[in-house]
Amino acid sequence: MNQPVQPVVSDKQAVDNLLKTIRIPPRPSLLVDLQKELNKDEPSAKGLAKIIANDVALAASLLKLTNSSFFGLRLKAQSVDHAVNLIGTSQTGILMTGIIARQSISASAMKMGKFWDFSSKRAQALSAMVRRAPVCTSDVAHTFGLFCDIGVPILMERFPDYGETWKKANSEYALPLTSIEDQYHITNHASIGSLMARTWGLPEQVSTAILLHHDYATLEDTATDEGVRGLIALTSLAEYAIQKYEGQESSSEWHKGGALVCQFLGISAHDAEDWCEELQDLFNTPH
């Protein structure tokens, strides 16, 4: 039997004091340099490549991703310059932001392998889904997919018992997932993730969608940006597909939001299952 949920502490001072104890990774100088180049009226592929080439690990990651089946390019990138020219400056910037995020999160916070695998699959799924439901650009969808749950490892690092809270929250079929986190920690991964996204200068659409992605009532709120609502709907379906792919029999989040997601996307429950099957084929494609 579930324990009754205690009222969430609403004392703003208590929340502010708590936030001071949570380490939000600062925006790395390398990312600042990348964003400066990308924000120019005419970003230079050569300038971008020069910044990336200064970091051996980043350069290697770019080449590996560019030559993977994710892009399916006929030509293989032979150098960082070649890779940037092949996939374009915008896509390069999005990929590098994701890689830098992975490097910036403390590996000691949790066993990161499964977390990043799930995040990568979600980003991959969202990039594919926006071709069918163009709620935003593929680049924005991919970034949101990677950063959607970035608050989880940050809270793992801050609270030794957060892992247990995360398990409880994900097995809750009635209350919002974030309300369980709020009950135990006075904050939640959506709020922390949104804060990090803003700190890192990510698109406002991304930071807002991170904040609201467990609030399914938002899908019916026409005052909320259409792109934000679209990201929330698509990520819910993407996560449902990933869970099915991993053999999970039921999904508490799909139970809470599935009907609203289908309504927003204008699809039936049967259509949603078809989308999941298509995404599972995508996940089976080697990267």
URHU-V607536 format. One record per residue. N is the residue number from 0. RES is the residue in three letters. PHI is phi in whole degrees, 0 to 359 (none if undefined). OMEGA is omega in degrees with one decimal (* if undefined). Layout:
{{N:RES:PHI:OMEGA} {N:RES:PHI:OMEGA}}
This chain:
{{0:MET:none:-178.5} {1:ASN:291:176.1} {2:GLN:284:178.1} {3:PRO:297:-179.9} {4:VAL:281:-180.0} {5:GLN:281:177.8} {6:PRO:303:178.9} {7:VAL:288:178.0} {8:VAL:294:-176.3} {9:SER:252:-179.6} {10:ASP:295:-176.5} {11:LYS:301:-179.9} {12:GLN:296:179.6} {13:ALA:296:179.2} {14:VAL:294:179.7} {15:ASP:299:179.2} {16:ASN:296:179.1} {17:LEU:296:-177.4} {18:LEU:301:178.5} {19:LYS:293:-178.5} {20:THR:265:-179.5} {21:ILE:260:-176.1} {22:ARG:276:171.4} {23:ILE:272:-178.8} {24:PRO:304:179.1} {25:PRO:295:178.3} {26:ARG:293:-177.9} {27:PRO:297:-178.9} {28:SER:299:178.5} {29:LEU:297:178.3} {30:LEU:291:177.4} {31:VAL:301:179.9} {32:ASP:297:178.9} {33:LEU:297:-177.7} {34:GLN:293:176.9} {35:LYS:299:-179.8} {36:GLU:292:-177.5} {37:LEU:292:-178.2} {38:ASN:275:176.5} {39:LYS:291:178.7} {40:ASP:303:177.6} {41:GLU:228:179.6} {42:PRO:303:-178.8} {43:SER:264:177.3} {44:ALA:299:-179.8} {45:LYS:294:179.0} {46:GLY:296:178.9} {47:LEU:296:-179.4} {48:ALA:298:-179.3} {49:LYS:295:178.8} {50:ILE:296:-177.9} {51:ILE:294:-176.3} {52:ALA:296:178.8} {53:ASN:288:179.0} {54:ASP:242:-174.0} {55:VAL:301:-178.3} {56:ALA:295:-180.0} {57:LEU:294:179.5} {58:ALA:298:179.9} {59:ALA:296:-180.0} {60:SER:295:179.0} {61:LEU:297:-179.9} {62:LEU:296:180.0} {63:LYS:298:-179.3} {64:LEU:293:-179.0} {65:THR:298:-177.5} {66:ASN:269:-179.5} {67:SER:275:-179.9} {68:SER:289:178.3} {69:PHE:302:179.1} {70:PHE:266:177.7} {71:GLY:60:-178.5} {72:LEU:283:178.2} {73:ARG:288:178.1} {74:LEU:272:176.2} {75:LYS:258:-179.5} {76:ALA:293:-179.2} {77:GLN:261:-178.0} {78:SER:205:178.2} {79:VAL:298:178.1} {80:ASP:303:-179.0} {81:HIS:297:-179.4} {82:ALA:298:-179.8} {83:VAL:298:179.0} {84:ASN:293:-178.2} {85:LEU:289:-174.4} {86:ILE:257:176.9} {87:GLY:94:-175.9} {88:THR:292:-177.7} {89:SER:296:-179.5} {90:GLN:296:178.1} {91:THR:299:180.0} {92:GLY:299:179.7} {93:ILE:296:-179.7} {94:LEU:297:-178.3} {95:MET:294:178.2} {96:THR:300:178.8} {97:GLY:296:-179.7} {98:ILE:294:179.3} {99:ILE:297:177.7} {100:ALA:299:-179.3} {101:ARG:298:180.0} {102:GLN:290:-172.4} {103:SER:274:-178.8} {104:ILE:274:-178.6} {105:SER:302:179.9} {106:ALA:291:-178.4} {107:SER:280:-175.7} {108:ALA:293:-179.0} {109:MET:192:172.2} {110:LYS:288:-167.0} {111:MET:281:-175.1} {112:GLY:307:-177.3} {113:LYS:294:-179.8} {114:PHE:299:-177.2} {115:TRP:288:176.7} {116:ASP:296:178.8} {117:PHE:296:-179.5} {118:SER:297:-179.9} {119:SER:294:178.0} {120:LYS:296:179.1} {121:ARG:296:178.6} {122:ALA:297:178.4} {123:GLN:298:-179.2} {124:ALA:296:-178.6} {125:LEU:296:178.2} {126:SER:300:179.9} {127:ALA:285:-174.3} {128:MET:291:-178.1} {129:VAL:289:173.2} {130:ARG:289:179.7} {131:ARG:271:179.1} {132:ALA:237:-172.1} {133:PRO:287:-179.6} {134:VAL:280:179.0} {135:CYS:195:178.5} {136:THR:284:179.3} {137:SER:298:-179.6} {138:ASP:297:179.2} {139:VAL:295:179.2} {140:ALA:300:-179.4} {141:HIS:295:178.8} {142:THR:298:178.3} {143:PHE:299:179.7} {144:GLY:301:179.6} {145:LEU:287:-172.7} {146:PHE:265:-173.2} {147:CYS:312:-177.4} {148:ASP:250:-175.4} {149:ILE:298:177.6} {150:GLY:290:-177.6} {151:VAL:297:179.5} {152:PRO:296:177.5} {153:ILE:294:178.9} {154:LEU:286:174.3} {155:MET:300:-178.5} {156:GLU:290:-176.1} {157:ARG:279:-174.7} {158:PHE:243:-178.9} {159:PRO:302:-177.2} {160:ASP:261:-176.1} {161:TYR:296:178.7} {162:GLY:304:179.3} {163:GLU:292:178.0} {164:THR:299:-178.7} {165:TRP:298:177.9} {166:LYS:296:179.2} {167:LYS:299:-177.2} {168:ALA:298:-178.0} {169:ASN:280:177.2} {170:SER:253:179.7} {171:GLU:271:-175.4} {172:TYR:260:-177.4} {173:ALA:241:-177.2} {174:LEU:285:174.4} {175:PRO:301:-179.4} {176:LEU:305:-177.2} {177:THR:294:179.8} {178:SER:289:176.1} {179:ILE:292:177.3} {180:GLU:298:179.4} {181:ASP:301:-178.2} {182:GLN:299:-174.9} {183:TYR:268:-170.2} {184:HIS:229:179.1} {185:ILE:63:175.0} {186:THR:207:-178.1} {187:ASN:213:-174.1} {188:HIS:293:179.7} {189:ALA:292:178.8} {190:SER:295:-178.5} {191:ILE:292:179.0} {192:GLY:296:178.3} {193:SER:295:178.0} {194:LEU:298:179.2} {195:MET:295:179.9} {196:ALA:300:178.5} {197:ARG:292:179.5} {198:THR:300:-177.1} {199:TRP:272:176.8} {200:GLY:72:177.5} {201:LEU:284:-179.0} {202:PRO:306:-179.3} {203:GLU:302:178.2} {204:GLN:302:-179.6} {205:VAL:290:-177.1} {206:SER:296:179.2} {207:THR:290:179.3} {208:ALA:295:176.2} {209:ILE:299:-178.4} {210:LEU:300:-170.5} {211:LEU:255:-166.8} {212:HIS:290:172.9} {213:HIS:254:-179.8} {214:ASP:261:-172.2} {215:TYR:291:176.7} {216:ALA:297:178.2} {217:THR:301:-178.2} {218:LEU:298:178.9} {219:GLU:260:-176.8} {220:ASP:267:-176.8} {221:THR:291:177.3} {222:ALA:283:178.2} {223:THR:275:-179.0} {224:ASP:312:-177.6} {225:GLU:301:179.5} {226:GLY:295:177.8} {227:VAL:297:179.7} {228:ARG:296:178.4} {229:GLY:296:178.2} {230:LEU:296:179.2} {231:ILE:297:-179.4} {232:ALA:295:-176.6} {233:LEU:292:-179.7} {234:THR:290:176.5} {235:SER:297:178.9} {236:LEU:291:178.8} {237:ALA:298:-179.4} {238:GLU:293:176.1} {239:TYR:299:179.5} {240:ALA:294:179.6} {241:ILE:295:179.3} {242:GLN:298:177.3} {243:LYS:295:179.2} {244:TYR:299:-178.8} {245:GLU:273:174.5} {246:GLY:86:178.9} {247:GLN:283:-173.0} {248:GLU:287:-179.8} {249:SER:221:-178.5} {250:SER:234:179.8} {251:SER:296:-178.5} {252:GLU:289:177.8} {253:TRP:292:176.8} {254:HIS:299:-177.4} {255:LYS:281:-171.8} {256:GLY:242:-173.5} {257:GLY:306:-177.9} {258:ALA:296:179.2} {259:LEU:292:177.8} {260:VAL:297:179.7} {261:CYS:299:179.3} {262:GLN:299:-178.9} {263:PHE:296:-177.1} {264:LEU:280:-179.8} {265:GLY:71:179.2} {266:ILE:234:177.7} {267:SER:270:176.5} {268:ALA:300:178.6} {269:HIS:294:176.8} {270:ASP:300:-179.5} {271:ALA:300:177.6} {272:GLU:296:177.6} {273:ASP:297:177.8} {274:TRP:300:-179.8} {275:CYS:298:179.7} {276:GLU:297:178.8} {277:GLU:296:179.0} {278:LEU:292:178.3} {279:GLN:295:173.8} {280:ASP:296:177.9} {281:LEU:296:-179.8} {282:PHE:294:179.9} {283:ASN:282:178.5} {284:THR:287:-178.1} {285:PRO:295:177.6} {286:HIS:246:*}}
